[in-house]
């Protein structure tokens, strides 16, 4: 992960997926808060096509992300993947703007257009 343009957090998955325990995720959250405080950032993330998430994982993200994310651009390179994300968003809309894209250029353009 890195921050670009001062307010866009970029996240690209590693080739080999590492499944973190809830404790490891909480450690990363604690470290984030030490470094960035409560500052909300726009985020662009690339979906790892091999990643699987449980309902518990999705619920946890739905609880944590609004504390740190002001908008989320999700890049998914497959039509089926984009459709699944849009279905999930439709069933449980986040409290921040979220949009799914095919590529990073359009995602960045959208994020930069948001105030």
C-alpha positions in Angstrom: 0.0 0.0 0.0 1.1 3.6 -0.6 -0.5 7.0 -0.7 -0.4 9.0 -3.9 -1.6 12.6 -4.5 -1.7 13.1 -0.8 -5.2 11.7 -0.3 -5.5 8.5 -2.4 -4.5 5.3 -0.6 -3.5 2.6 -3.2 -3.7 -1.1 -2.5 -2.5 -3.8 -4.8 -2.6 -7.4 -3.7 0.5 -9.5 -3.5 0.9 -12.4 -6.0 0.7 -14.9 -3.2 -2.3 -14.2 -1.1 -1.6 -14.0 2.6 -4.6 -14.7 4.8 -4.3 -12.6 7.9 -5.8 -13.5 11.3 -8.2 -11.0 12.9 -5.5 -10.1 15.4 -3.0 -9.3 12.5 -5.6 -7.1 10.8 -6.2 -5.3 14.1 -2.4 -4.8 14.5 -2.4 -3.2 11.0 -5.4 -1.0 12.0 -3.6 0.1 15.2 -0.4 0.9 13.2 -2.5 2.9 10.6 -4.0 5.0 13.4 -0.6 5.7 14.9 0.7 6.9 11.6 -2.4 8.6 10.1 -4.7 9.2 13.0 -8.4 9.5 12.0 -7.7 11.1 8.6 -10.0 9.7 6.0 -8.6 9.0 2.6 -9.9 8.0 -0.8 -8.9 4.5 -1.7 -8.2 2.6 -4.9 -7.8 -1.1 -4.6 -7.3 -4.0 -7.0 -9.2 -7.1 -6.3 -7.2 -10.3 -6.1 -9.1 -12.8 -8.3 -8.1 -15.7 -6.1 -9.2 -14.1 -2.8 -12.3 -15.5 -1.1 -14.0 -13.6 1.7 -16.4 -14.9 4.4 -19.5 -13.0 5.5 -17.6 -12.3 8.7 -14.7 -10.7 6.8 -17.2 -8.6 4.7 -19.0 -7.5 7.9 -15.7 -6.5 9.5 -14.6 -4.5 6.5 -18.1 -2.8 6.4 -17.5 -1.8 10.1 -13.9 -0.6 9.8 -13.7 1.1 6.4 -16.1 4.0 7.1 -13.7 5.1 9.8 -10.8 5.6 7.4 -12.2 5.7 3.9 -14.0 8.7 2.3 -14.5 7.0 -1.1 -13.5 3.6 -2.6 -12.7 2.7 -6.2 -12.5 -1.0 -6.7 -10.7 -2.4 -9.8 -11.8 -5.8 -10.9 -10.6 -7.1 -14.3 -13.4 -9.6 -14.8 -17.0 -8.9 -15.7 -18.2 -11.6 -13.3 -16.2 -10.1 -10.5 -17.5 -6.6 -11.1 -21.0 -8.0 -11.2 -20.6 -9.8 -7.9 -19.2 -6.6 -6.2 -22.1 -4.5 -7.6 -24.5 -7.1 -6.2 -22.9 -7.0 -2.8 -23.0 -3.2 -2.8 -26.6 -3.2 -3.8 -27.5 -5.5 -0.9 -25.4 -3.6 1.6 -24.6 -0.1 0.4 -21.6 1.5 2.2 -21.8 4.9 3.8 -19.2 6.3 1.4 -19.1 6.5 -2.4 -18.0 3.3 -4.0 -17.6 2.4 -7.6 -16.2 -0.6 -9.5 -13.9 -0.1 -12.5 -12.1 -2.1 -15.2 -8.9 -0.1 -14.9 -6.9 2.2 -12.7 -7.1 5.3 -14.9 -10.8 5.6 -14.8 -10.8 4.8 -11.0 -8.3 7.6 -10.3 -10.2 10.1 -12.5 -13.4 9.3 -10.5 -11.7 9.6 -7.1 -10.1 12.9 -8.1 -13.4 14.3 -9.2 -14.8 13.8 -5.7 -14.5 16.7 -3.2 
